[in-house]
Amino acid sequence: MGQHQRCYHHRCDTECPLMLPSSMLPMPVTWEDLLGELAPAFRRRSTHRLFVLLACGMILAGRRTVVAMAAAAGIAGQFRRACWFFSGAARDIDDLGLAVARIVVKCLVPAGQPVTVAVDGTFFRRWGRQVFQARWAYDGSAQGGKKVAFGNTWVIAAIVVELPFCSSPVALPVLFRLWRGKGTASPVELAAEMMKLLAGAFPGRVVHGTGDAAFHGESLVVEGATWTTRLPANAVLYGPKPPRAGKRGRPKAKGARLGTCAQIAQDADWQDAVINIYGHAAAVQINCADALWYGSFKAVPGRIVLVRDPDSGKPYDLGLFTLDTDAGPAAIAERYSWRWPIEPSNATGKQLPGVGDACNRVQKAVERTVPFGFLVQSLLILWYARYAWDPADIDRRRRLCPWYRTKTEPSPAGMLARLRREFLKARFSAIRPGRNASDQIDLEDWTSHSTAA
């Protein structure tokens, strides 16, 4: 091999000198420009070029193993370098995630508006005893009654945005933490780490965090950010901290006991309200009161919000606790509804771009492949919203799939099919008369993939 054709083993920790010009793979100009904005997140240009090729490979490949992504990107003969990108390259996945987050906020969040972040845990099944930090754990997305499986548990933070062509908010994953089991940082502490990073990345904006009932604790009290979560049924609330009484002894840290959500709901003064949840207006009854959740947030001031359907026979349907004492109860209820988009986002990542398909074992590779796949998914949605949205896509999709009779919004599968069509156009336009087109996308194979998506 020549000087510029040698490649180190994929376990090597040094930079590989192999040159990978992006011209090897014709791609849409808009997609290349978007990925080019992430260049400052990489220490070396060659590593960024490899990231661009592998991101294109994830879009074009069928099964998203590292070798399959390399083959789809046109560098099948250099698959060791693709493996090295995940297991040995000198880069920080947080730097890349924050770079994506800044582009998302710049393009999709109106100026001056707060940034809403949804945090959730998800599980990826793995096989093999030597997979880094793989263990038996709860898998809430498992089908059937068996909810325990072997694999990796991740905590994911996604920026939730409103898109003009979607009736409900959309979650774009940006930061990730691999939970390493008992005795290490808990999922709540990992979520707090990511909230601190996002609050520091947007110093001029308030970051509103939200998570389900599993995410509550004093570590989530972050400067420049708020937190909203669902209250467990057995959580006990107290009144705000009373003023000093001027007497000797330790002052009271909490007010009178308010009780659980069910107890508070019995004497609640319910107010009628209309809130926008999941893209629909809903008439509900709301009760709100200042309170302390001393068992989780100690003496940090907060607010309890109870929500129920007017026709409900229950004392309440939803109990929320928030550290945002300035927002109204309807705004808090709507903000918590923005937590839900991260659930279909996790499912889409596993089913569509194949996040978790990579069969790697070493520490760095395990810690990087899942974030890489989710970031490509976020970039796909960002690319579509920024460059490619066209109402004609819905008509085209309904012609190809006539069983979607009520389809009015683009899905991630439609966005992926659109980007693949743009790759096809770029590949055809890059072929000149008399040129060998052996690396051209096979039209029949591509059509089968995009139709299945």
VOVO-888080 format. One record per residue (C-alpha): y negated, z, x. Coordinates in nm, 4 decimals. Layout:
{yy=Y; zz=Z; xx=X} .
...
//
This chain:
{yy=0.0000; zz=0.0000; xx=0.0000} .
{yy=-0.3583; zz=-0.0617; xx=0.1050} .
{yy=-0.6126; zz=0.2056; xx=0.1754} .
{yy=-0.7383; zz=0.2066; xx=-0.1828} .
{yy=-0.3937; zz=0.1891; xx=-0.3402} .
{yy=-0.2317; zz=0.5132; xx=-0.2258} .
{yy=-0.2004; zz=0.8022; xx=-0.4692} .
{yy=-0.1179; zz=1.1640; xx=-0.4058} .
{yy=0.1569; zz=1.3486; xx=-0.5861} .
{yy=0.0479; zz=1.4821; xx=-0.9255} .
{yy=0.0744; zz=1.8416; xx=-0.8023} .
{yy=-0.1745; zz=1.7888; xx=-0.5234} .
{yy=-0.4961; zz=1.9917; xx=-0.5489} .
{yy=-0.7140; zz=1.7471; xx=-0.3538} .
{yy=-0.9139; zz=1.4560; xx=-0.4880} .
{yy=-0.7216; zz=1.1286; xx=-0.4919} .
{yy=-0.9137; zz=0.8386; xx=-0.3288} .
{yy=-0.7699; zz=0.5711; xx=-0.5573} .
{yy=-1.0524; zz=0.3689; xx=-0.7141} .
{yy=-1.0261; zz=0.3091; xx=-1.0897} .
{yy=-1.3075; zz=0.0824; xx=-1.2098} .
{yy=-1.3576; zz=0.0989; xx=-1.5846} .
{yy=-1.3619; zz=-0.2830; xx=-1.5907} .
{yy=-0.9813; zz=-0.2688; xx=-1.5645} .
{yy=-0.9757; zz=-0.1971; xx=-1.9373} .
{yy=-1.2203; zz=-0.3890; xx=-2.1580} .
{yy=-1.3648; zz=-0.1485; xx=-2.4134} .
{yy=-1.6436; zz=-0.1439; xx=-2.6740} .
{yy=-1.9856; zz=-0.0987; xx=-2.5167} .
{yy=-2.0760; zz=0.1810; xx=-2.7585} .
{yy=-1.7598; zz=0.3771; xx=-2.6751} .
{yy=-1.8186; zz=0.3294; xx=-2.3029} .
{yy=-2.1797; zz=0.4459; xx=-2.3388} .
{yy=-2.0722; zz=0.7568; xx=-2.5291} .
{yy=-1.8149; zz=0.8522; xx=-2.2667} .
{yy=-2.0706; zz=0.7732; xx=-1.9976} .
{yy=-2.2944; zz=1.0512; xx=-2.1281} .
{yy=-2.0271; zz=1.2984; xx=-2.0183} .
{yy=-2.0425; zz=1.1984; xx=-1.6513} .
{yy=-2.2495; zz=1.5078; xx=-1.5478} .
{yy=-1.9617; zz=1.7310; xx=-1.6596} .
{yy=-1.7441; zz=1.5969; xx=-1.3730} .
{yy=-1.7868; zz=1.6708; xx=-1.0053} .
{yy=-1.6882; zz=1.3220; xx=-0.8912} .
{yy=-1.7402; zz=0.9813; xx=-1.0418} .
{yy=-1.3782; zz=0.8827; xx=-0.9812} .
{yy=-1.2614; zz=1.1748; xx=-1.1958} .
{yy=-1.4970; zz=1.0693; xx=-1.4738} .
{yy=-1.3670; zz=0.7108; xx=-1.4562} .
{yy=-1.0139; zz=0.8414; xx=-1.4885} .
{yy=-1.1207; zz=1.0513; xx=-1.7884} .
{yy=-1.2663; zz=0.7380; xx=-1.9515} .
{yy=-0.9429; zz=0.5450; xx=-1.9019} .
{yy=-0.7217; zz=0.8243; xx=-2.0337} .
{yy=-0.9489; zz=0.8773; xx=-2.3348} .
{yy=-0.9088; zz=0.5073; xx=-2.4104} .
{yy=-0.5352; zz=0.5427; xx=-2.3571} .
{yy=-0.5180; zz=0.8225; xx=-2.6149} .
{yy=-0.6953; zz=0.5983; xx=-2.8670} .
{yy=-0.4634; zz=0.3036; xx=-2.8029} .
{yy=-0.1281; zz=0.4701; xx=-2.7360} .
{yy=0.1444; zz=0.5341; xx=-2.9889} .
{yy=0.2889; zz=0.8619; xx=-2.8593} .
{yy=0.0294; zz=1.0581; xx=-2.6622} .
{yy=0.2256; zz=1.1725; xx=-2.3600} .
{yy=0.0387; zz=1.1490; xx=-2.0306} .
{yy=0.2479; zz=0.8522; xx=-1.9169} .
{yy=0.1990; zz=0.6732; xx=-2.2506} .
{yy=-0.1790; zz=0.7212; xx=-2.2280} .
{yy=-0.1752; zz=0.5839; xx=-1.8732} .
{yy=0.0282; zz=0.2817; xx=-1.9840} .
{yy=-0.2055; zz=0.2102; xx=-2.2766} .
{yy=-0.5024; zz=0.2350; xx=-2.0384} .
{yy=-0.3497; zz=-0.0262; xx=-1.8072} .
{yy=-0.2652; zz=0.2102; xx=-1.5192} .
{yy=0.1075; zz=0.2569; xx=-1.5832} .
{yy=0.1802; zz=0.2003; xx=-1.2134} .
{yy=-0.0453; zz=0.4946; xx=-1.1281} .
{yy=0.0966; zz=0.7471; xx=-1.3734} .
{yy=0.1026; zz=1.0152; xx=-1.1023} .
{yy=-0.2743; zz=1.0028; xx=-1.0870} .
{yy=-0.2909; zz=1.0479; xx=-1.4644} .
{yy=-0.0678; zz=1.3563; xx=-1.4300} .
{yy=-0.2891; zz=1.4796; xx=-1.1446} .
{yy=-0.5949; zz=1.4521; xx=-1.3723} .
{yy=-0.4513; zz=1.7298; xx=-1.5861} .
{yy=-0.2677; zz=1.9383; xx=-1.3262} .
{yy=-0.4837; zz=1.9146; xx=-1.0143} .
{yy=-0.8291; zz=1.7617; xx=-1.0632} .
{yy=-1.1260; zz=1.9821; xx=-0.9733} .
{yy=-1.3023; zz=2.0165; xx=-1.3070} .
{yy=-1.3839; zz=2.2761; xx=-1.5716} .
{yy=-1.2760; zz=2.2142; xx=-1.9298} .
{yy=-1.5613; zz=2.4374; xx=-2.0544} .
{yy=-1.8167; zz=2.2116; xx=-1.8839} .
{yy=-1.6709; zz=1.9106; xx=-2.0627} .
{yy=-1.6548; zz=2.0937; xx=-2.3955} .
{yy=-2.0167; zz=2.2086; xx=-2.3701} .
{yy=-2.1228; zz=1.8543; xx=-2.2789} .
{yy=-1.9538; zz=1.7264; xx=-2.5960} .
{yy=-2.1116; zz=2.0114; xx=-2.7950} .
{yy=-2.4614; zz=1.9171; xx=-2.6759} .
{yy=-2.4125; zz=1.5554; xx=-2.7825} .
{yy=-2.2767; zz=1.6664; xx=-3.1213} .
{yy=-2.5758; zz=1.8923; xx=-3.1838} .
{yy=-2.8235; zz=1.6325; xx=-3.0591} .
{yy=-2.6840; zz=1.3571; xx=-3.2814} .
{yy=-2.5493; zz=1.5349; xx=-3.5896} .
{yy=-2.7424; zz=1.8623; xx=-3.6349} .
{yy=-3.1058; zz=1.8250; xx=-3.7518} .
{yy=-3.3687; zz=1.9525; xx=-3.5108} .
{yy=-3.4440; zz=2.3203; xx=-3.5538} .
{yy=-3.1430; zz=2.3861; xx=-3.7744} .
{yy=-2.8860; zz=2.6529; xx=-3.6795} .
{yy=-2.5513; zz=2.5558; xx=-3.5308} .
{yy=-2.2494; zz=2.6570; xx=-3.7398} .
{yy=-1.9295; zz=2.7285; xx=-3.5481} .
{yy=-1.5857; zz=2.7802; xx=-3.7023} .
{yy=-1.3191; zz=2.9622; xx=-3.5007} .
{yy=-0.9492; zz=2.9561; xx=-3.5763} .
{yy=-0.6133; zz=3.0001; xx=-3.4097} .
{yy=-0.3449; zz=2.7331; xx=-3.4088} .
{yy=0.0056; zz=2.7019; xx=-3.2683} .
{yy=0.1743; zz=2.4204; xx=-3.0746} .
{yy=0.5514; zz=2.4149; xx=-3.0496} .
{yy=0.6877; zz=2.3608; xx=-2.6993} .
{yy=1.0322; zz=2.3312; xx=-2.5447} .
{yy=1.1501; zz=2.4632; xx=-2.2087} .
{yy=1.1576; zz=2.8026; xx=-2.0423} .
{yy=0.9088; zz=2.7079; xx=-1.7698} .
{yy=0.6211; zz=2.6012; xx=-1.9963} .
{yy=0.3194; zz=2.8092; xx=-1.8989} .
{yy=0.2503; zz=3.0974; xx=-2.1407} .
{yy=0.4970; zz=2.9704; xx=-2.4014} .
{yy=0.6457; zz=3.2463; xx=-2.6170} .
{yy=0.7854; zz=3.3194; xx=-2.9602} .
{yy=0.4932; zz=3.3602; xx=-3.1999} .
{yy=0.3828; zz=3.3161; xx=-3.5585} .
{yy=0.3317; zz=2.9549; xx=-3.6695} .
{yy=0.1370; zz=2.9535; xx=-3.9944} .
{yy=0.1570; zz=2.5751; xx=-4.0323} .
{yy=0.5376; zz=2.5628; xx=-4.0138} .
{yy=0.7160; zz=2.4088; xx=-4.3084} .
{yy=0.9533; zz=2.6230; xx=-4.5096} .
{yy=1.0142; zz=2.9950; xx=-4.4788} .
{yy=1.0678; zz=3.0134; xx=-4.1014} .
{yy=0.7258; zz=3.0933; xx=-3.9556} .
{yy=0.8279; zz=3.2012; xx=-3.6038} .
{yy=0.8533; zz=2.9392; xx=-3.3296} .
{yy=0.8386; zz=2.8951; xx=-2.9522} .
{yy=0.5217; zz=2.7530; xx=-2.8036} .
{yy=0.1548; zz=2.8094; xx=-2.7133} .
{yy=-0.1094; zz=2.9818; xx=-2.9245} .
{yy=-0.4649; zz=2.8491; xx=-2.8996} .
{yy=-0.8018; zz=2.9760; xx=-3.0203} .
{yy=-1.0371; zz=2.6875; xx=-3.1023} .
{yy=-1.4119; zz=2.6808; xx=-3.1649} .
{yy=-1.5479; zz=2.3810; xx=-3.3553} .
{yy=-1.9026; zz=2.2832; xx=-3.4470} .
{yy=-1.9211; zz=2.2108; xx=-3.8196} .
{yy=-2.1564; zz=1.9320; xx=-3.9264} .
{yy=-2.2503; zz=1.7386; xx=-4.2367} .
{yy=-2.1963; zz=1.3631; xx=-4.2168} .
{yy=-2.3765; zz=1.1233; xx=-4.4513} .
{yy=-2.0521; zz=0.9532; xx=-4.5533} .
{yy=-1.8497; zz=1.2724; xx=-4.6200} .
{yy=-1.8951; zz=1.4990; xx=-4.9207} .
{yy=-1.7702; zz=1.8097; xx=-4.7363} .
{yy=-1.8478; zz=1.9359; xx=-4.3832} .
{yy=-1.6460; zz=1.8179; xx=-4.0832} .
{yy=-1.5332; zz=2.0284; xx=-3.7855} .
{yy=-1.5569; zz=1.8911; xx=-3.4302} .
{yy=-1.3589; zz=2.1052; xx=-3.1785} .
{yy=-1.5478; zz=2.1713; xx=-2.8535} .
{yy=-1.4191; zz=2.4906; xx=-2.6839} .
{yy=-1.0665; zz=2.6224; xx=-2.6382} .
{yy=-0.8805; zz=2.9286; xx=-2.5143} .
{yy=-0.5072; zz=2.9714; xx=-2.4533} .
{yy=-0.3890; zz=3.3144; xx=-2.5666} .
{yy=-0.1739; zz=3.4732; xx=-2.2973} .
{yy=-0.0001; zz=3.7392; xx=-2.5031} .
{yy=-0.0201; zz=4.1124; xx=-2.5437} .
{yy=-0.1969; zz=4.3040; xx=-2.2704} .
{yy=-0.4487; zz=4.0238; xx=-2.2127} .
{yy=-0.7707; zz=3.9279; xx=-2.3902} .
{yy=-0.7091; zz=3.9221; xx=-2.7653} .
{yy=-0.7868; zz=3.6176; xx=-2.9830} .
{yy=-1.0980; zz=3.8029; xx=-3.1052} .
{yy=-1.2193; zz=3.8530; xx=-2.7476} .
{yy=-1.1454; zz=3.4878; xx=-2.6678} .
{yy=-1.3496; zz=3.3847; xx=-2.9713} .
{yy=-1.6352; zz=3.6060; xx=-2.8469} .
{yy=-1.6230; zz=3.4337; xx=-2.5068} .
{yy=-1.6685; zz=3.0942; xx=-2.6696} .
{yy=-1.9467; zz=3.2205; xx=-2.8972} .
{yy=-2.1353; zz=3.3476; xx=-2.5907} .
{yy=-2.1009; zz=3.0087; xx=-2.4222} .
{yy=-2.2309; zz=2.8252; xx=-2.7287} .
{yy=-2.5171; zz=3.0707; xx=-2.7812} .
{yy=-2.6168; zz=3.0180; xx=-2.4187} .
{yy=-2.5918; zz=2.6402; xx=-2.4520} .
{yy=-2.8415; zz=2.6333; xx=-2.7415} .
{yy=-3.1046; zz=2.8971; xx=-2.6591} .
{yy=-3.3564; zz=2.7576; xx=-2.9074} .
{yy=-3.1182; zz=2.7722; xx=-3.2037} .
{yy=-2.9291; zz=3.0410; xx=-3.3899} .
{yy=-2.5523; zz=3.0026; xx=-3.3748} .
{yy=-2.3716; zz=3.1099; xx=-3.6923} .
{yy=-2.0061; zz=3.1873; xx=-3.6266} .
{yy=-1.7429; zz=3.2202; xx=-3.8956} .
{yy=-1.3718; zz=3.2957; xx=-3.8973} .
{yy=-1.0956; zz=3.4213; xx=-4.1219} .
{yy=-0.9913; zz=3.7845; xx=-4.1684} .
{yy=-0.8143; zz=3.7936; xx=-3.8306} .
{yy=-1.1420; zz=3.7549; xx=-3.6401} .
{yy=-1.3429; zz=4.0741; xx=-3.6554} .
{yy=-1.4416; zz=4.3219; xx=-3.3896} .
{yy=-1.7313; zz=4.4626; xx=-3.1906} .
{yy=-1.6942; zz=4.1970; xx=-2.9202} .
{yy=-1.8185; zz=3.9361; xx=-3.1711} .
{yy=-2.1635; zz=4.0946; xx=-3.1675} .
{yy=-2.3302; zz=3.8263; xx=-2.9522} .
{yy=-2.7000; zz=3.7939; xx=-2.8784} .
{yy=-2.8441; zz=3.4809; xx=-3.0376} .
{yy=-2.5513; zz=3.4487; xx=-3.2780} .
{yy=-2.4259; zz=3.5924; xx=-3.6062} .
{yy=-2.0738; zz=3.6334; xx=-3.7378} .
{yy=-1.9295; zz=3.6023; xx=-4.0881} .
{yy=-1.5708; zz=3.6828; xx=-4.1784} .
{yy=-1.3508; zz=3.7652; xx=-4.4756} .
{yy=-1.2892; zz=4.1302; xx=-4.5472} .
{yy=-0.9281; zz=4.2528; xx=-4.5654} .
{yy=-0.8443; zz=4.4289; xx=-4.8902} .
{yy=-0.8046; zz=4.7641; xx=-4.7119} .
{yy=-1.1319; zz=4.7481; xx=-4.5148} .
{yy=-1.3578; zz=5.0467; xx=-4.5860} .
{yy=-1.7358; zz=4.9969; xx=-4.5942} .
{yy=-2.0113; zz=5.2514; xx=-4.5473} .
{yy=-2.3795; zz=5.2599; xx=-4.6249} .
{yy=-2.6415; zz=5.1796; xx=-4.3581} .
{yy=-2.7086; zz=5.4320; xx=-4.0850} .
{yy=-2.9398; zz=5.6998; xx=-4.2277} .
{yy=-3.2632; zz=5.8000; xx=-4.0498} .
{yy=-3.2643; zz=6.1090; xx=-3.8337} .
{yy=-3.2901; zz=6.4244; xx=-4.0420} .
{yy=-3.4826; zz=6.6202; xx=-3.7791} .
{yy=-3.2052; zz=6.8783; xx=-3.7498} .
{yy=-3.0061; zz=6.9893; xx=-3.4510} .
{yy=-2.6773; zz=6.8190; xx=-3.3754} .
{yy=-2.5507; zz=6.4651; xx=-3.3479} .
{yy=-2.7199; zz=6.2258; xx=-3.5948} .
{yy=-2.5048; zz=6.0448; xx=-3.8467} .
{yy=-2.3775; zz=5.7046; xx=-3.7326} .
{yy=-2.2994; zz=5.5760; xx=-4.0825} .
{yy=-2.4065; zz=5.6312; xx=-4.4380} .
{yy=-2.2105; zz=5.7399; xx=-4.7403} .
{yy=-1.8672; zz=5.5875; xx=-4.7988} .
{yy=-1.8878; zz=5.2784; xx=-5.0232} .
{yy=-1.5132; zz=5.2178; xx=-5.0314} .
{yy=-1.3005; zz=4.9046; xx=-5.0285} .
{yy=-1.4067; zz=4.5745; xx=-5.1836} .
{yy=-1.2201; zz=4.6562; xx=-5.5055} .
{yy=-1.3917; zz=4.9930; xx=-5.5330} .
{yy=-1.7349; zz=4.8447; xx=-5.4662} .
{yy=-1.6732; zz=4.5694; xx=-5.7229} .
{yy=-1.6149; zz=4.8216; xx=-6.0027} .
{yy=-1.9805; zz=4.9303; xx=-6.0072} .
{yy=-2.1303; zz=4.6060; xx=-5.8765} .
{yy=-2.4350; zz=4.4468; xx=-6.0345} .
{yy=-2.3139; zz=4.0871; xx=-6.0557} .
{yy=-2.5653; zz=3.8023; xx=-6.0414} .
{yy=-2.4999; zz=3.4445; xx=-6.1517} .
{yy=-2.5367; zz=3.1816; xx=-5.8793} .
{yy=-2.4432; zz=2.8237; xx=-5.7986} .
{yy=-2.3096; zz=2.7567; xx=-5.4493} .
{yy=-2.1987; zz=2.4392; xx=-5.2762} .
{yy=-1.8451; zz=2.4784; xx=-5.1437} .
{yy=-1.6201; zz=2.2027; xx=-5.0110} .
{yy=-1.8679; zz=1.9415; xx=-5.1309} .
{yy=-1.8790; zz=2.0637; xx=-5.4910} .
{yy=-2.1198; zz=2.2863; xx=-5.6831} .
{yy=-1.9494; zz=2.5967; xx=-5.8209} .
{yy=-2.0863; zz=2.8526; xx=-6.0653} .
{yy=-1.9956; zz=3.2015; xx=-5.9460} .
{yy=-2.1004; zz=3.5630; xx=-5.9714} .
{yy=-2.2229; zz=3.7346; xx=-5.6542} .
{yy=-2.2955; zz=4.0892; xx=-5.5486} .
{yy=-2.4583; zz=4.1785; xx=-5.2164} .
{yy=-2.5381; zz=4.5069; xx=-5.0404} .
{yy=-2.6285; zz=4.6248; xx=-4.6905} .
{yy=-2.3329; zz=4.8000; xx=-4.5330} .
{yy=-2.1530; zz=4.8977; xx=-4.2134} .
{yy=-1.7978; zz=4.7991; xx=-4.1324} .
{yy=-1.7580; zz=5.0902; xx=-3.8980} .
{yy=-1.3907; zz=5.0307; xx=-3.8291} .
{yy=-1.4641; zz=4.6906; xx=-3.6712} .
{yy=-1.8338; zz=4.6598; xx=-3.5851} .
{yy=-1.9274; zz=5.0298; xx=-3.5476} .
{yy=-2.2954; zz=5.0916; xx=-3.6310} .
{yy=-2.4054; zz=4.7276; xx=-3.6099} .
{yy=-2.5976; zz=4.6494; xx=-3.9335} .
{yy=-2.4295; zz=4.4061; xx=-4.1686} .
{yy=-2.3985; zz=4.3006; xx=-4.5273} .
{yy=-2.1128; zz=4.2808; xx=-4.7752} .
{yy=-2.0968; zz=3.9875; xx=-5.0167} .
{yy=-1.8542; zz=3.9857; xx=-5.3098} .
{yy=-1.7831; zz=3.6625; xx=-5.4971} .
{yy=-1.5850; zz=3.6079; xx=-5.8143} .
{yy=-1.5296; zz=3.3367; xx=-6.0715} .
{yy=-1.6971; zz=3.4115; xx=-6.4067} .
{yy=-1.3607; zz=3.3737; xx=-6.5817} .
{yy=-1.1614; zz=3.5693; xx=-6.3253} .
{yy=-0.9624; zz=3.8703; xx=-6.4358} .
{yy=-0.9729; zz=4.0239; xx=-6.0867} .
{yy=-1.2311; zz=4.2798; xx=-5.9721} .
{yy=-1.3413; zz=4.0203; xx=-5.7138} .
{yy=-1.2072; zz=3.6965; xx=-5.5678} .
{yy=-1.3588; zz=3.6963; xx=-5.2200} .
{yy=-1.5075; zz=3.9699; xx=-5.0031} .
{yy=-1.7204; zz=3.8738; xx=-4.7040} .
{yy=-1.8885; zz=4.0672; xx=-4.4263} .
{yy=-2.1705; zz=3.9207; xx=-4.2202} .
{yy=-2.3920; zz=4.0362; xx=-3.9363} .
{yy=-2.6688; zz=3.8094; xx=-4.0665} .
{yy=-2.8778; zz=4.0537; xx=-4.2682} .
{yy=-3.1561; zz=3.7995; xx=-4.3316} .
{yy=-2.9573; zz=3.5357; xx=-4.5225} .
{yy=-2.9117; zz=3.5476; xx=-4.8989} .
{yy=-2.5705; zz=3.6060; xx=-5.0582} .
{yy=-2.5323; zz=3.2447; xx=-5.1752} .
{yy=-2.6077; zz=3.1173; xx=-4.8241} .
{yy=-2.3479; zz=3.3546; xx=-4.6777} .
{yy=-2.0829; zz=3.2373; xx=-4.9244} .
{yy=-2.1593; zz=2.8723; xx=-4.8461} .
{yy=-2.1498; zz=2.9436; xx=-4.4728} .
{yy=-1.8034; zz=3.0964; xx=-4.4982} .
{yy=-1.6833; zz=2.7876; xx=-4.6834} .
{yy=-1.7717; zz=2.5945; xx=-4.3659} .
{yy=-1.4845; zz=2.7717; xx=-4.1942} .
{yy=-1.2278; zz=2.5668; xx=-4.3846} .
{yy=-1.2908; zz=2.2269; xx=-4.2124} .
{yy=-1.1335; zz=2.3559; xx=-3.8915} .
{yy=-0.7987; zz=2.3819; xx=-4.0732} .
{yy=-0.7673; zz=2.0080; xx=-4.1533} .
{yy=-0.9188; zz=1.9361; xx=-3.8117} .
{yy=-0.6287; zz=2.1172; xx=-3.6426} .
{yy=-0.3790; zz=1.9342; xx=-3.8635} .
{yy=-0.5426; zz=1.5983; xx=-3.7932} .
{yy=-0.5315; zz=1.6616; xx=-3.4192} .
{yy=-0.1563; zz=1.7216; xx=-3.4299} .
{yy=-0.0752; zz=1.4316; xx=-3.6630} .
{yy=-0.3187; zz=1.1525; xx=-3.5731} .
{yy=-0.4257; zz=1.1562; xx=-3.2052} .
{yy=-0.1073; zz=1.3439; xx=-3.1133} .
{yy=-0.2604; zz=1.6552; xx=-2.9588} .
{yy=0.0285; zz=1.8536; xx=-2.8156} .
{yy=0.2549; zz=1.5537; xx=-2.7499} .
{yy=0.2194; zz=1.5887; xx=-2.3716} .
{yy=0.5328; zz=1.7414; xx=-2.2181} .
{yy=0.3819; zz=1.9386; xx=-1.9305} .
{yy=0.4680; zz=2.2799; xx=-1.7878} .
{yy=0.2363; zz=2.3833; xx=-1.5020} .
{yy=-0.0602; zz=2.6092; xx=-1.5738} .
{yy=-0.3545; zz=2.3723; xx=-1.5353} .
{yy=-0.1843; zz=2.0906; xx=-1.7230} .
{yy=-0.0954; zz=2.3172; xx=-2.0163} .
{yy=-0.4509; zz=2.4552; xx=-2.0239} .
{yy=-0.6100; zz=2.1079; xx=-2.0204} .
{yy=-0.4060; zz=1.8637; xx=-2.2277} .
{yy=-0.4636; zz=2.0233; xx=-2.5698} .
{yy=-0.8423; zz=2.0552; xx=-2.5150} .
{yy=-0.8510; zz=1.6961; xx=-2.3878} .
{yy=-0.6863; zz=1.5657; xx=-2.7044} .
{yy=-0.9134; zz=1.7613; xx=-2.9373} .
{yy=-1.2235; zz=1.6512; xx=-2.7455} .
{yy=-1.1184; zz=1.2877; xx=-2.7794} .
{yy=-1.0804; zz=1.3493; xx=-3.1527} .
{yy=-1.4346; zz=1.4915; xx=-3.1670} .
{yy=-1.5667; zz=1.1964; xx=-2.9669} .
{yy=-1.3924; zz=0.9563; xx=-3.2075} .
{yy=-1.5677; zz=1.1088; xx=-3.5104} .
{yy=-1.8974; zz=1.1259; xx=-3.3196} .
{yy=-1.8652; zz=0.7599; xx=-3.2173} .
{yy=-1.7953; zz=0.6535; xx=-3.5742} .
{yy=-2.0886; zz=0.8511; xx=-3.7152} .
{yy=-2.3250; zz=0.7312; xx=-3.4440} .
{yy=-2.2316; zz=0.3650; xx=-3.4080} .
{yy=-1.9714; zz=0.2380; xx=-3.6514} .
{yy=-2.0175; zz=0.3737; xx=-4.0038} .
{yy=-2.0099; zz=0.0837; xx=-4.2495} .
{yy=-1.9494; zz=0.1138; xx=-4.6269} .
{yy=-1.7376; zz=-0.2007; xx=-4.6008} .
{yy=-1.4731; zz=0.0046; xx=-4.4175} .
{yy=-1.3772; zz=0.1736; xx=-4.7445} .
{yy=-1.3277; zz=-0.1609; xx=-4.9214} .
{yy=-1.1249; zz=-0.2908; xx=-4.6284} .
{yy=-0.9059; zz=0.0172; xx=-4.6272} .
{yy=-0.8442; zz=-0.0044; xx=-5.0009} .
{yy=-0.7426; zz=-0.3692; xx=-4.9658} .
{yy=-0.4935; zz=-0.2814; xx=-4.6925} .
{yy=-0.3723; zz=0.0313; xx=-4.8750} .
{yy=-0.4114; zz=-0.0368; xx=-5.2500} .
{yy=-0.2475; zz=0.2956; xx=-5.3375} .
{yy=-0.5759; zz=0.4676; xx=-5.2349} .
{yy=-0.7326; zz=0.3972; xx=-5.5719} .
{yy=-0.9928; zz=0.6732; xx=-5.5577} .
{yy=-1.0733; zz=0.6577; xx=-5.1864} .
{yy=-1.4518; zz=0.6779; xx=-5.1358} .
{yy=-1.4845; zz=0.8311; xx=-4.7881} .
{yy=-1.3555; zz=0.7298; xx=-4.4441} .
{yy=-1.0743; zz=0.9390; xx=-4.3014} .
{yy=-1.0039; zz=1.0069; xx=-3.9325} .
{yy=-0.7212; zz=0.7528; xx=-3.9615} .
{yy=-0.9725; zz=0.4920; xx=-4.0763} .
{yy=-1.2067; zz=0.5846; xx=-3.7911} .
{yy=-0.9221; zz=0.5428; xx=-3.5423} .
{yy=-0.8293; zz=0.2044; xx=-3.6896} .
{yy=-1.1934; zz=0.0931; xx=-3.6649} .
{yy=-1.2182; zz=0.1899; xx=-3.2972} .
{yy=-0.8913; zz=0.0126; xx=-3.2243} .
{yy=-1.0320; zz=-0.3028; xx=-3.3849} .
{yy=-1.3349; zz=-0.2754; xx=-3.1576} .
{yy=-1.1015; zz=-0.2478; xx=-2.8580} .
{yy=-0.9222; zz=-0.5591; xx=-2.9787} .
{yy=-1.2501; zz=-0.7481; xx=-3.0012} .
{yy=-1.3470; zz=-0.6360; xx=-2.6521} .
{yy=-1.0078; zz=-0.7383; xx=-2.5139} .
{yy=-1.0268; zz=-1.0858; xx=-2.6662} .
{yy=-1.3857; zz=-1.1437; xx=-2.5569} .
{yy=-1.2931; zz=-1.0403; xx=-2.2014} .
{yy=-1.0228; zz=-1.3106; xx=-2.1668} .
{yy=-1.1522; zz=-1.6310; xx=-2.0119} .
{yy=-0.9838; zz=-1.9728; xx=-2.0147} .
{yy=-0.7089; zz=-1.9940; xx=-1.7525} .
{yy=-0.7014; zz=-1.6161; xx=-1.6997} .
{yy=-0.3736; zz=-1.4231; xx=-1.7124} .
{yy=-0.3869; zz=-1.2090; xx=-2.0279} .
{yy=-0.0690; zz=-1.0116; xx=-1.9630} .
{yy=-0.2533; zz=-0.6860; xx=-2.0318} .
{yy=-0.3801; zz=-0.8074; xx=-2.3675} .
{yy=-0.3060; zz=-0.5911; xx=-2.6696} .
{yy=-0.0170; zz=-0.7320; xx=-2.8693} .
{yy=-0.1690; zz=-0.8155; xx=-3.2078} .
{yy=0.1504; zz=-0.7498; xx=-3.4053} .
{yy=0.2101; zz=-0.4167; xx=-3.2334} .
{yy=-0.1529; zz=-0.3092; xx=-3.2794} .
{yy=-0.1499; zz=-0.4064; xx=-3.6484} .
{yy=0.1594; zz=-0.1960; xx=-3.7120} .
{yy=0.0013; zz=0.1042; xx=-3.5375} .
{yy=-0.3329; zz=0.0799; xx=-3.7184} .
{yy=-0.1675; zz=0.0277; xx=-4.0586} .
{yy=0.0564; zz=0.3303; xx=-4.0024} .
{yy=-0.2520; zz=0.5345; xx=-3.9119} .
//
